[in-house]
Structures are given as structure tokens and as C-alpha cells.
Amino acid sequence: MKEIRLGYGRREFAFEFDDSRFDVLRSDDDSSALTDPQIGAKLASPIGSKPLEEIISPGESILIVVPDATRAAATGQIVNLLIRRLIVSGIQPSNIAIIFATGIHRKVTEEEKRELLTPFIAQRVKTLDHDAGDLAQFSRLGKTLSGIPVELNRALLDYDRVIIVGGISFHYFAGFTGGRKLICPGLASSQTISETHKLAFDFEKKTRRAGVGSGLLKGNAVNETFMEVVEKCPPSFSINSLVNDRGEATEIYVGDWKLAHAEACESYAQKHTISIKEKREVVIVSCGGFPFDLNMIQAHKSLEAASHGCNDGGTIIFLAECADGLGRADFLKWFEHKDSRALAGKLCEAYQVNGQTAWNLLSMAERFDVQIVTGLPDKETRSMRMTKTSSLEKATAQISTQSRGYIIPNGARIYLELEKKQMRALKPSWFLP
């Protein structure tokens, strides 16, 4: 027997398993954290861009865009170093502001601000809160070629320079997080977010649109529309981090908002794409703990990852604390529909972003026997067609001793593919005209 520790919120569960029956699928992300001087050296040698000191001028105002508490990006270390660098370059602290790219997520709490930025920065630098539903916050910047209105937070226009800071991981329909997502959907209006996310769904076939998925950028309608939106108000500089399981930055890619993000995605895909020879009857998956299982809307991305390694009709044992609940007060209403097909029909009538998330979750709950270890009430898990279990041991005790499976300790950070295929991450040159 072997033992593995699986993240659950801010805790870990020790789990003993028979390694003749279970293989552990873990991405190679146990690298050492970058030191401050190493990050400084990266900032001094940007990709496809002049150094930051040659872009900004003394007296200019700077807006730094950062993710909310649902993302791991080593924001505190990076933003501290970035602000020091700006001040040395002649920027007054009073001319710097930080805005949280929450999209349609809830507002960042004061405690989360201190945790994300460090108390030192949170107390000394002005922070702004984005509200996708507050029309007074937005400027209209025309439309995309397909007619989607481009409405972005006016703070992007109020400051002389915009710097985006984000973490890279797989995203189940945008391909990857980070980069352009800090602005769209991060700082977009509810309408722009809805119209761009709608591109992930095929309304004729009532399923996910072809070309949309984890690790896909080129030909991905959602990603390419995000790019088109950001072109209306491009940032001056970008910082994209890769972090280990402890949330420490192990690599950063800085510079041009397109090229630096592309290289970061390529590197991430190489480290976190896991090839498997077969699907199996059982998959045990942890999101990796906080912040990846903060709420169900975020946690379900790990269920998506696990689904690629499980036989239809098989069992997925899903560890997701969800200390912040479902993620949206209205999320559960979508599960009132008879099945995913009926839910898809409702989406076609009245599309909502979280309705598509609910459809994706319900589709997986129908394909697999999902046993969930969670802090969510039993009533809610039953509504989502998942079975709440009191412990990992209880769930595994019900599995046939002949079953073989996988254990995924960081489901939010990997992509499983059958056999070895060519990496699907976007090459930097594919961004160029």
C-alpha cells in the first residue's frame, strides 16, 4: 500500500491505496519558487516588448489588473516587485491602482485582498472593484466583427498604462486562463461576457462547439473573440505566471500581451498534459485544494479533467470542499430541468453563462457515478445529480476490488489525453498576422 495526500480546501486528506490497482496522474509542477532577483531578471528581458522602464514615463498613471481569489498566480510576490520597479522608474504610488478582474464572480473581500496582494500593498495602494452589472463602470468600444458589443471597465481608459498579471492553467472552453482573460471576461460587462461565452455552445447540436476545449487556442471561437475584444484596448505590458502546487511562481513570461501569453501556454501544456493509454472504471480526483475548490463553479473544472480518464458509466470520486458554496446564488435553478438535454434547450431559449456551466456539470453527472466529498448540503449535491459521501474511504469501499483506476491530486491543473498526441497549445507565431 502507498499513501498520497489530497488537497481539500486548506486541508489535506491522507489516502492509502493499492498501487497495483491505481496509478497516480500528477503533473510535473514541484519546481522551486522563483526568487525576487530571478523575477527581476525576467522583467528586464521581456518577450516581444520593450522593457517596462522604456514603456512608462515618470508622472504617468498605472493600472495593474490582477485575478480574484479563484486563481493561483503568485500575485502577491509579483505585484510587490512590480510596484517597487514602477516607483524606482519615477511612478508615484498615488498614481498606481490595482483592479480585480472578477468578471461575473462576486466582489473580492478585504481579507482576500490582503491575501492576494499582501497586507503591505493592500494597505498602501488603491484598489478598485469591478462589477459586471454596473453599467456606469463601462465604456463602449464598438463591436466585434460578429457584432458582439465591446463594453470594458472604463478604468482601462482612465489610466495611462495598463499592466496585466495573471496565472496560466487549462480552461475547459477558453483553452487557457491568463493573458487576454484578465480583460475579457475579467473586466467586461455582463452583456459582453455573456455574448463571448455563448460562443462555447453549439445551439443547433445543443452541445459544446467544435474547436472549443482545454488547451485549444487556435480555431477556438471563444479565445479568438476574447483576443478581438482586447485588441480594442490592449494592455501595455503583461506578466503570466506558472505556479506549483504551493502557489509559488516557478516561471513567468512577461512582455507583449499576445506573445508572452502564448509562450506561457505552450510551456504550461508541455508540463501539464498527461497521456494515458486507456480510460478506467474509477477516477479519484482532488481539485488540488484552495483556491481551486473554493466553490462548485470553479471546482467542476476538475471534474471535467477527470472525465477524460473515466469510462462512461464509471465512478468518479470527487473531492471539492466548496467553502464558498456554489459560486452563484442562482446556480442551482438550472438543475430543475429533467436532464442535460432539457437544460440545453433552456439555454437556447435564454442563454446565461452559468447555465452553460450547469449544463457541463449535469452532462458529466449523467455519464458517471459521481461520489462527492464536500461541504455542500446533501440537498444541493442531489439536485446536481451527485451523491454526497462522508469520506474518501467510504466511497472507495463501495468499489469492486477488481476495478482499476487513476488518482488525480491536482485536477484543476491537468489535461488528460488518450495516447500521445501532438501538443495542442498555441504556438507564439500563430498570433502574428
N, C-alpha and C positions, 0 to 999 in steps of 0.2 A: 504494500500500500504506500501511496505517496500523499503528501499534503500540499495544498495550494491555498493561498489567501485571496479571497474575492471581495472587491470593494462593494460597500453598501452604504450610501450616504457618506458620512465622515468616519464610518467604522469599516472593519473588515471581518469577514467570516472565515474561519479555518475550515477547510473541507478535505476529508480524506477520500481518495479514490483509487480504484484499481487501474493501474496504468496499462494493463493488458486489454482493457475494455475502452478506456478513454484516452484520447490524445488531446494535449493542450495546444490550442492555436493562439499564439501570442505574437504580437508584432515586436520588432526589434527596436525598442524605444527606451532602453535603460541607459542611454548615454549620459555622460556627465553634463552638468549645467554649465552654460557659458559664463565666464567671468565678466565683470564690468569692462575690463580692458579689451576682451575679445569682442564684446558687443560694440565698443567704441571703434575698433578697427573695421568692423563691418559697416558701420555708419559712415566711415571715411572712404569706403570703396563701394559706392552704390552700383547697381545694375541698370545700365541704360539711362543714367541720370547724372547730372552734376552733383557734387557733394552738397549736403544740406546748407552748409555755410555760403555756398555760391548761389543758392536759390533765394534765401531770405536776406532781408536787409534790416539794419537797425531801425527801430521805430515801427516796424510792421506788426500787425496783429496776427496771431496764430491760433487756429482751431485744431485741436487734436481729437480725433474720433476713435473711440475705444469700444470694445464689445461689452455686453452686460454680464451678469453672473452666470449665465448658462454656457459660457465659453471659457476654455482654458487657454490663455495666451501669454502667461508670464507678464501681464500688463504692468504690474507694479514696478518690477525691475526696469523694464524697457522705458516706461514713461518717466521714471525718475532720472534716468540717464539722458533721455531726450530733452527734458526740460533744463537740466544743467547745461547741456550743449547749446540750447537756444539762448539761455541767459549769457553764457560766455560770448555768444555771437552778437550780443547787443540787444536782445529782445527783453523788454521789461516784463517781469512776472505778471503785472496788471494787464498786459496785453495778450496773455495766454488764457485760453479757456479749453475745457475738456467736455465733450458731449458724448453721451452713451447711446450707442446705436442699438436701440431696443426694438426697432421695427414695431410689430404689434404686441410685443411682450409687455408685461407690466413695468411700471416705473422701478428704477434701481433704488433700493433703500439706502439710508445713510450708513448703516452698518456695512452693506455691500460696497459702497463707495470707498470706505476706509480699507476694506479687504482687497478690493481690486487695485486701488491706486497707492496704497499705504497711507496711514494716518497723516504723515508729514505732508504729502501732496494734497490729500483731500481737504486738509485744513487751510492750505495756503494758495490753492489755485481754484479759480472759479469753475464750477461745474454746471452743465446745462442738461435738462431733461427733455428728451424727445417724446412727443405724444402724437402718434399717427392719426388720431382722431381730432386733433385741434387744428382746424383749418387756418387759424391765424398764424400758425407756425410756418406755413408753406409758401414757396414761390412757384409759379407755374412756368416751366421752361420748355414749352412746346409739347410735341408728341413724338413718339417713336414712329418708324416707318409703317408699322402696323396699326397705328392710331391710338396707342396707349398714352394717356396723359402723363407727362413727367412732372410730378409735384414733389419737390425736395425741401427739406428744412432750410429756411432762409438763413440760418446761421452759416451755411456753406458759402453764402454770398456776402455775408456781413464781415467776414474776416479776410485779410489779405492772402493768407496762405492756409491750406488745409493739409494736415498730415494724418494718414490713417494707420492705425496699429491694430492688427488682428492675428488670430491664430489659425493655422491650417489643419483641417481634418476633412474626412469624407462627408459629403452631404447627399442624402438619398435621392434628391432630384436636381439640385443645383450643381452637382458634381463635386465641388469642394467649398468649404467655408473660406472666410478671409477675403482680402482684396476688395473687389468691387462690392461684395455683400455688406461691407461696412456702410456704404452709402445707399445702395438699393439691394435689399429692402431696409437696411438699418436705419436710414434717415428719410425714408419715403413716406408719403401719405397712405392712409388706408386704401384709397382707391388705386394708387399706383401699385401697392403691394398686392392687392387682390388681382389686378389685371395681369401682372407679371407672373404670379404664382399659378394663375389659371392655365398658363401655357404648359404646365406639367401634366395636364389631364386631357385625354382624348375623349371629347364629348360624343363622338359618333360610336366609338367602340366601348365607351364607358370603362376605360382603364387608363393606366399610365401611358403617356405619349411616348412613342418610339424615339430613341436617342436621348432620353432623359434618365439619369440614374447616377449612382455613386461612381466617382472617378471619371465621369464623362464631361468634357467641356466643349470640344469641337463638335458642332452639329447639335448641341444641346440648346433647344429653343429658350429655356429659362435663363441659362447662363448668358447666351448671346444677347438677350434682351436686357439683362442686368447691365451688360457692358455698354449697350447703346444708351441706356439711361445715364450712366455715369459719365459718358462722353459729353453730356450736356453741361457737366460741372466737374471736370476732372480734378482730383487732388494733386497737390504739388509734389508730394513725396509719400512713399508707403513703406511700412515695416510689417513683414509677415513672419511669424514665429512658428517653429515646430517645438513642441514640448514633450517631455517624458511623462511617465505615469504620476510623477510627483508634481506636475505642473510647472516644471522648470524649463526655461528655454534652452534647447540643445543646439538649435540652428536658427539663424534669422536671415531673411532675404530682403534687402532694402533697395529702394530706388524707384524707378518708373513703376507706376501703379499696375501696368499690364505685365511688363516683363518680369519684375520681381515676383509677382504673384504666380506667374506661370512656372518659373523655376522652382518656387517653393512647393507647388502642387506636384511637379514631377518628382522632386525629392521625397515628398511625403508618400506618394504612390509606391515608389520603389521600396520604402521601408515598411509599409503597412498593408500591402496587398499580399494575401496568403493564398497559395494554390493548394487545392485539395483534390485527391483522386476520386473521391466519392462523397455522396451525401450519406448521412447516417440516421438511425432511428431516434437518437436523443442528442439534444444540444443543451448544455448548461451555459448560460450567458449572464455575465455581470456587465453593467454599463461602464464599470470602472470606478464607481462611487461618485461622489460630488465633484464637479457640478453636473456631470452627465446624467444623473438620475434625480435632478432637482424636482422635476415634475414629469408627468406622463407624456406630454407633448415632446419633450426632449428625450426621455428615456426610450420611447418607442423606436428611435433610430437604431438602438442596439438590438431590438427585436428584429428589425429589418436585416441587420447584418447576420444574425443567427439564422434567419430564414433561408439564406443561401447555402447553408450547410446541413439542412434537415430534410429528410424525406417527407413528402406530403403525407399527412396523417400521423406523423411522428410527434414526439413530445419535446417542447422547448421549456426548460425551467429557467425562469426569468427573474433576476434579482434587480429590483428597482425600488428604492425607498420612497421616492416622491414626497419629500418633506414639505414641498410647496404645493402639494395637491396635483390636480390635473393640468394646471397651467393656464386654463381659461374656465371661467365660471359656466360658460355655455357649451363646453366641450361635450358633456355627457348627452346632451339632447340629440346629437346625431346618431346615437346608438339606439334610439327609439324605433328606428326602421327595422323591418323584418330581417334583412340581410344586407350584404355589401352591394348587391345589385340594386336594391331599392334605394340605398343611401346614394349610390352613384346617380340614380335617376333624379333624386332631390338636388344633387349638386348641379345637374344640368339645368334645372329649373331656377335655382337661386344659389349660385356659387358663393362659397366662403372659404377662406384659406384653411381654417381649422376643420372645416368639413372634409377637405381633401386629406388632412392628417388622420381624421377619424376613419375615413374610407380605407386608407392604407392599413391602419391598425386592425380594423374589423376584417379586412381581407386576409390578413395573416392569422387572426384568431380563428377564422373559419378553416383554414388549411391545416392548422396544427393544434394539438392539445397544449395550450399554454398554461403552465402552472407558474403562478407569480408569487414571489416573496416580496411583500410591500407593506408600507404603512397606510395605504389607501383602504377605505372601508370595503368590506366584503360586498356590499350592495353595488358599489361602483365597479369593482372588478367583474362581477357577474354581468352587469349591464354591458361591459365591453367584451363579453364572451370569454373571459379568462377566469381560471379557478385559483382563488387565493389559497395558499398553503402556509402553515405556520413556520415552516423551516425548510431549509435546503435538504436536510436529512430525511424529513418526512416525504418530500416529493420524490427523492431518488429511491426510497424504499419501495415505492409502488412500481418501479421499472423492472422489467424482466431481467434476470441475471444473465440472460443471453444477449441482451441488447448492447450494441456498441455505440459510442458517441464521441462528441467533442466537448471540450471545456474552453470557453472563451472568456478570459478575465477582463478584457477591455473592449467590449463590443462597440462602443462609440467611436473607436479609433481604427477599425479594420474594415477591409473588404475581402470577402471570400470569392474565389473563382474556381470553377472546375478545371482541373489540369492547368498547364502553364500556357497562358495566352500572352500576346504582346501587350505591354503596358498601355493602358488607355488614357493616361494623363496627357494633358495638352502640352505639346512642345512649345517653347517660347516663340519660335519663329512663326507659329500658326496665328499669333496675334497680329503679325505685321501685315500691311496691305499687300 
